[in-house]
């Protein structure tokens, strides 16, 4: 199998230290032509744009370097790693197509990436999503095998990220990944739905309940609620939630970490609260089995009414990450409710 690397001029990506873009696509085609079984994996770094936007490109490059290093260490003598583009890598595992063996390798990568600590990005928890396809089980041509891996990756992203999906025809064949344009149109429709739910009736309470039901089911969020300092006023608990016992998170705790410009506090891993020495906040999350949360101020022109809160529950290794588009929708909902309350002269507790 090493003939390919001896006979071809193979370049190294200067940032990650992995093989350069396109190397493993050519290698996979080489293996298929020689009828050698293997698994092809697309590994995507979750929320990488957020990292580079918030901390800069140099810390972003360090993230890519560290993830590539950890992954290479895990797959050593089992396969190869290449950086495809941006925040995406490709892996080829030679002679490995057994489902359980692939599961073990991917799980190890996922857990080890979660453990990476980079001070330049505030030691934020890093996560990846992986889509796996196998030759010859899933396809006979590389283009078809790549399509299977892309469908598996798309399923992992829509499932909540920080996970891996091994392509199974009976589960994933019908998936149609959306283009950038389709995602943009979908985002516009989602934001339009927020306004529709909140303005479809004069009863704002009914509109809020319908909106929370929609957000919970569409994004598969365990718990969505609107709270004040005194109580949770509206909530929707998903059937998959690991707990039904949710409590108020006091604003005095939230204000210590909330972004003053956006009015959003995003915690992809509540264990980061311990690093920030926000012990009371962490303990309140722990008792509710909350592993990740996103909190948005319901406000308008400086007047604060409450908090729109989205929680995920589970074990420490079941973190849920939201993309910018997901959090943007939550913020849009919070701001719209604040606007309606302002102009109607109502308060949340009187709805």
Secondary structure per residue as TSV (DSSP state, phi and psi in degrees):
chain	resnum	aa	ss	phi	psi
A	1	X	-	360.0	-27.0
A	2	X	T	-72.9	-5.1
A	3	X	H	-54.6	-39.9
A	4	X	H	-58.3	-44.3
A	5	X	H	-76.0	-25.9
A	6	X	H	-77.4	-35.7
A	7	X	H	-92.6	-8.8
A	8	X	S	-118.7	145.4
A	9	X	-	-77.4	106.6
A	10	X	-	-106.0	125.2
A	11	X	-	-98.2	158.1
A	12	X	B	-110.0	136.6
A	13	X	-	-71.0	125.7
A	14	X	T	-69.3	-24.2
A	15	X	T	-85.6	-49.4
A	16	X	T	-93.3	-23.2
A	17	X	S	83.5	-1.9
A	18	X	S	-82.4	174.3
A	19	X	B	-63.6	157.7
A	20	X	-	-76.8	166.6
A	21	X	T	-53.5	135.0
A	22	X	T	88.2	-14.8
A	23	X	H	-59.1	-48.3
A	24	X	H	-77.4	-21.9
A	25	X	H	-65.9	-42.9
A	26	X	H	-66.3	-39.8
A	27	X	H	-65.3	-40.9
A	28	X	H	-62.2	-40.9
A	29	X	H	-63.4	-37.9
A	30	X	H	-61.3	-44.3
A	31	X	H	-65.0	-40.3
A	32	X	H	-63.5	-42.6
A	33	X	H	-62.8	-28.3
A	34	X	T	-99.5	9.9
A	35	X	T	55.8	41.4
A	36	X	-	-101.2	122.6
A	37	X	-	-67.5	146.9
A	38	X	E	-167.1	169.4
A	39	X	E	-117.0	140.3
A	40	X	E	-114.4	127.1
A	41	X	E	-124.2	131.0
A	42	X	E	-98.9	123.6
A	43	X	E	-114.4	120.4
A	44	X	E	-116.6	129.0
A	45	X	E	-77.2	121.5
A	46	X	T	-70.5	137.1
A	47	X	T	54.5	36.1
A	48	X	H	-65.9	-34.8
A	49	X	H	-60.3	-39.0
A	50	X	H	-60.6	-41.5
A	51	X	H	-63.3	-48.0
A	52	X	H	-69.2	-35.0
A	53	X	H	-67.7	-40.3
A	54	X	H	-82.1	-33.8
A	55	X	H	-121.6	-13.8
A	56	X	-	106.2	169.7
A	57	X	H	-75.9	-31.7
A	58	X	H	-63.8	-49.0
A	59	X	H	-60.0	-35.6
A	60	X	H	-62.3	-41.7
A	61	X	H	-62.9	-37.0
A	62	X	H	-65.5	-36.5
A	63	X	H	-59.5	-47.4
A	64	X	H	-62.2	-41.9
A	65	X	H	-63.5	-44.7
A	66	X	H	-67.2	-42.3
A	67	X	H	-65.4	-41.6
A	68	X	H	-63.1	-40.7
A	69	X	H	-63.7	-46.8
A	70	X	H	-61.3	-44.9
A	71	X	H	-64.9	-44.5
A	72	X	H	-60.6	-37.8
A	73	X	H	-64.8	-37.3
A	74	X	H	-73.6	-38.9
A	75	X	H	-95.6	10.2
A	76	X	T	-52.1	130.8
A	77	X	T	67.4	4.2
A	78	X	T	-110.3	-21.9
A	79	X	E	178.4	-159.6
A	80	X	E	-136.1	157.6
A	81	X	E	-128.4	136.8
A	82	X	E	-134.9	149.8
A	83	X	E	-92.0	118.0
A	84	X	E	-75.1	-59.1
A	85	X	E	-171.4	150.7
A	86	X	T	50.7	-114.7
A	87	X	T	-104.4	20.9
A	88	X	E	-116.7	136.0
A	89	X	E	-119.9	162.5
A	90	X	E	-125.9	142.3
A	91	X	E	-126.3	142.7
A	92	X	E	-121.7	125.2
A	93	X	E	-107.2	110.3
A	94	X	E	-69.7	132.5
A	95	X	T	58.5	20.7
A	96	X	-	-118.7	109.7
A	97	X	-	-133.4	-3.1
A	98	X	-	-66.6	129.7
A	99	X	H	-57.5	-48.2
A	100	X	H	-66.2	-36.3
A	101	X	H	-67.9	-42.7
A	102	X	H	-62.6	-43.1
A	103	X	H	-55.7	-46.0
A	104	X	H	-63.4	-41.6
A	105	X	H	-66.0	-47.3
A	106	X	H	-64.3	-40.2
A	107	X	H	-63.9	-41.0
A	108	X	H	-62.6	-43.4
A	109	X	H	-59.5	-47.1
A	110	X	H	-60.1	-46.8
A	111	X	H	-66.6	-43.6
A	112	X	H	-67.2	-35.5
A	113	X	H	-65.0	-40.0
A	114	X	H	-58.9	-27.3
A	115	X	T	-87.4	-8.3
A	116	X	-	-64.8	133.0
A	117	X	-	-121.5	121.3
A	118	X	-	-124.8	112.9
A	119	X	G	-63.5	-30.2
A	120	X	G	-64.1	-19.1
A	121	X	G	-115.9	25.8
A	122	X	T	69.6	25.4
A	123	X	T	56.1	31.3
A	124	X	-	-63.4	148.0
A	125	X	-	-69.9	125.1
A	126	X	-	-93.9	142.6
A	127	X	-	-138.8	158.2
A	128	X	E	-133.9	156.4
A	129	X	E	-120.7	136.6
A	130	X	E	-126.4	141.2
A	131	X	E	-119.5	128.8
A	132	X	E	-119.1	134.9
A	133	X	E	-131.2	151.3
A	134	X	E	-123.5	139.8
A	135	X	E	-110.5	131.9
A	136	X	T	-96.5	7.4
A	137	X	T	-57.3	-43.1
A	138	X	T	-98.5	-24.1
A	139	X	-	-165.3	159.6
A	140	X	S	-106.6	-16.1
A	141	X	S	-118.4	151.4
A	142	X	H	-64.1	-39.6
A	143	X	H	-59.1	-38.8
A	144	X	H	-72.9	-36.7
A	145	X	H	-64.7	-42.3
A	146	X	H	-60.9	-41.0
A	147	X	H	-61.2	-39.7
A	148	X	H	-64.1	-43.5
A	149	X	H	-64.5	-38.0
A	150	X	H	-66.6	-38.6
A	151	X	H	-65.0	-41.6
A	152	X	H	-64.6	-41.7
A	153	X	H	-63.2	-43.0
A	154	X	H	-61.2	-39.6
A	155	X	H	-64.8	-39.4
A	156	X	H	-64.8	-40.1
A	157	X	H	-65.0	-44.6
A	158	X	H	-71.5	-24.4
A	159	X	H	-73.0	-24.3
A	160	X	T	138.2	0.6
A	161	X	S	69.9	179.3
A	162	X	S	52.5	48.4
A	163	X	-	-157.4	177.8
A	164	X	E	-137.9	145.6
A	165	X	E	-124.7	124.3
A	166	X	E	-94.7	119.2
A	167	X	-	-58.8	127.9
A	168	X	-	-128.4	121.8
A	169	X	H	-53.2	-40.7
A	170	X	H	-67.2	-20.6
A	171	X	H	-103.1	-33.9
A	172	X	H	-121.2	-5.1
A	173	X	T	-61.8	-32.3
A	174	X	T	-84.1	-3.6
A	175	X	-	-68.0	135.5
A	176	X	-	-123.1	98.6
A	177	X	-	-58.1	140.7
A	178	X	-	-86.6	146.6
A	179	X	-	-77.3	171.2
A	180	X	H	-58.6	-41.8
A	181	X	H	-64.6	-43.9
A	182	X	H	-63.5	-38.3
A	183	X	H	-66.0	-38.4
A	184	X	H	-64.3	-43.8
A	185	X	H	-64.8	-40.7
A	186	X	H	-61.8	-38.9
A	187	X	H	-64.1	-42.4
A	188	X	H	-62.2	-40.5
A	189	X	H	-65.7	-37.6
A	190	X	H	-64.0	-45.3
A	191	X	H	-64.8	-37.2
A	192	X	H	-62.7	-35.8
A	193	X	H	-64.0	-34.8
A	194	X	H	-57.1	-49.3
A	195	X	H	-65.0	-38.4
A	196	X	H	-63.6	-45.1
A	197	X	H	-63.3	-39.6
A	198	X	H	-82.8	-16.2
A	199	X	H	-118.5	2.2
A	200	X	S	-69.8	-19.4
A	201	X	S	-142.0	156.7
A	202	X	S	-73.3	-14.5
A	203	X	-	-86.0	97.2
A	204	X	H	-63.0	-34.0
A	205	X	H	-61.0	-42.7
A	206	X	H	-65.4	-41.0
A	207	X	H	-62.1	-41.1
A	208	X	H	-64.4	-44.1
A	209	X	H	-60.9	-44.1
A	210	X	H	-64.0	-38.8
A	211	X	H	-65.9	-43.9
A	212	X	H	-63.8	-38.5
A	213	X	H	-61.1	-42.3
A	214	X	H	-65.5	-48.0
A	215	X	H	-61.4	-42.8
A	216	X	H	-62.1	-46.5
A	217	X	H	-75.3	-39.1
A	218	X	H	-68.8	-44.8
A	219	X	H	-96.8	-0.4
A	220	X	T	53.2	51.6
A	221	X	-	-93.8	132.1
A	222	X	S	-62.9	-39.7
A	223	X	E	-147.6	122.2
A	224	X	E	-123.1	130.3
A	225	X	E	-148.8	165.1
A	226	X	E	-119.4	126.1
A	227	X	E	-130.6	155.0
A	228	X	-	-110.5	-171.4
A	229	X	S	-68.6	-23.5
A	230	X	S	-92.8	-37.1
A	231	X	-	-161.2	164.8
A	232	X	E	-86.5	120.6
A	233	X	E	-93.6	-40.3
A	234	X	E	-133.7	141.0
A	235	X	E	-157.4	152.9
A	236	X	E	-131.2	120.6
A	237	X	E	-106.1	120.6
A	238	X	-	-70.3	148.8
A	239	X	T	-64.5	-20.4
A	240	X	T	-87.9	-2.1
A	241	X	-	-61.7	141.4
A	242	X	S	-79.2	-6.8
A	243	X	-	-151.0	158.3
A	244	X	S	-115.1	-3.0
A	245	X	-	-97.8	90.4
A	246	X	-	-108.6	142.7
A	247	X	-	-127.7	165.0
A	248	X	-	-66.9	136.7
A	249	X	-	-101.3	112.1
A	250	X	-	-59.0	143.6
A	251	X	H	-61.7	-28.0
A	252	X	H	-62.9	-30.1
A	253	X	H	-79.4	-40.2
A	254	X	H	-65.7	-40.5
A	255	X	T	-64.6	-21.2
A	256	X	T	-68.6	-25.5
A	257	X	T	-120.0	-5.4
A	258	X	S	-72.7	144.0
A	259	X	-	-72.2	118.6
A	260	X	T	-67.4	-25.8
A	261	X	T	-79.2	-45.1
A	262	X	T	-95.5	-22.4
A	263	X	-	74.6	26.1
A	264	X	E	-122.9	138.0
A	265	X	E	-120.2	113.1
A	266	X	E	-113.4	119.5
A	267	X	E	-123.6	93.5
A	268	X	S	-67.3	-19.6
A	269	X	S	-146.8	111.0
A	270	X	T	-66.1	-12.5
A	271	X	T	-65.7	-19.3
A	272	X	H	-63.6	-21.2
A	273	X	H	-63.6	-33.2
A	274	X	H	-68.3	-38.7
A	275	X	H	-64.3	-32.5
A	276	X	T	-87.7	4.4
A	277	X	T	62.0	32.5
A	278	X	-	-100.2	67.6
A	279	X	H	-64.1	-42.3
A	280	X	H	-62.3	-41.3
A	281	X	H	-63.1	-46.2
A	282	X	H	-61.2	-45.2
A	283	X	H	-63.7	-34.5
A	284	X	H	-67.7	-37.0
A	285	X	H	-69.9	-41.5
A	286	X	H	-62.1	-42.3
A	287	X	H	-67.5	-22.4
A	288	X	T	-96.8	5.0
A	289	X	T	61.6	27.6
A	290	X	E	-81.7	124.9
A	291	X	E	-104.2	-24.6
A	292	X	E	-149.5	145.8
A	293	X	E	-151.3	152.9
A	294	X	E	-134.2	123.4
A	295	X	E	-120.9	130.4
A	296	X	E	-124.4	130.3
A	297	X	E	-65.6	133.1
A	298	X	E	-92.3	103.5
A	299	X	E	-150.9	166.2
A	300	X	E	-156.7	124.2
A	301	X	T	51.5	45.0
A	302	X	T	85.1	-10.2
A	303	X	E	-90.8	123.1
A	304	X	E	-102.6	133.0
A	305	X	E	-110.2	-29.8
A	306	X	E	170.7	-160.6
A	307	X	E	-131.9	132.8
A	308	X	E	-94.3	124.2
A	309	X	E	-128.0	134.5
A	310	X	E	-124.7	123.8
A	311	X	E	-121.0	145.4
A	312	X	E	-116.2	144.7
A	313	X	E	-121.4	162.9
A	314	X	S	144.9	-155.4
A	315	X	-	-89.2	175.2
A	316	X	T	-63.2	-26.4
A	317	X	T	-98.4	21.1
A	318	X	-	-119.2	41.0
A	319	X	-	-65.7	144.1
A	320	X	-	-113.3	129.8
A	321	X	-	-110.0	138.9
A	322	X	-	-102.8	140.2
A	323	X	-	-76.7	169.4
A	324	X	H	-52.2	-43.7
A	325	X	H	-62.2	-36.6
A	326	X	H	-66.1	-49.0
A	327	X	H	-67.2	-33.2
A	328	X	H	-63.2	-37.3
A	329	X	H	-67.7	-40.8
A	330	X	H	-62.6	-41.3
A	331	X	H	-66.8	-39.9
A	332	X	H	-59.9	-43.0
A	333	X	H	-62.7	-44.7
A	334	X	H	-63.2	-45.4
A	335	X	H	-66.6	-37.0
A	336	X	H	-66.6	-42.3
A	337	X	H	-61.9	-42.1
A	338	X	H	-61.3	-41.8
A	339	X	H	-61.9	-45.9
A	340	X	H	-64.1	-42.3
A	341	X	H	-62.3	-40.5
A	342	X	H	-61.6	-48.8
A	343	X	H	-81.2	-18.0
A	344	X	H	-92.2	-14.0
A	345	X	T	73.1	17.4
A	346	X	-	-97.3	167.0
A	347	X	-	-123.1	159.0
A	348	X	G	-60.9	-41.5
A	349	X	G	-70.8	-15.6
A	350	X	G	-99.6	4.3
A	351	X	-	-72.5	360.0
